[in-house]
Amino acid sequence: MNSRVKETQTNSLEALEKLFVGFDTDRYFEENKNEYDWGKPQGREIW
């Protein structure tokens, strides 16, 4: 496989992992509770 292509795929995968693993749901809802005024329990079930 082309090393450049492989590098791009790896970087994309790492970015995705950071997106999901590093996603702080509590802080997200805390910061956005005015926009998402559905409360944490219901909001969490959606994810």
QUIGITA-V141802 format. One record per pair of residues at least 24 apart in sequence whose ideal C-beta (glycine too) atoms are under 8 Angstrom apart, sorted by the first residue. I is the first residue (numbers start at 0). J is the second residue. Records with the same first field share a line. If there is no record, write none. Layout:
# QUIGITA-V141802
I=J ; J
This chain:
# QUIGITA-V141802
none
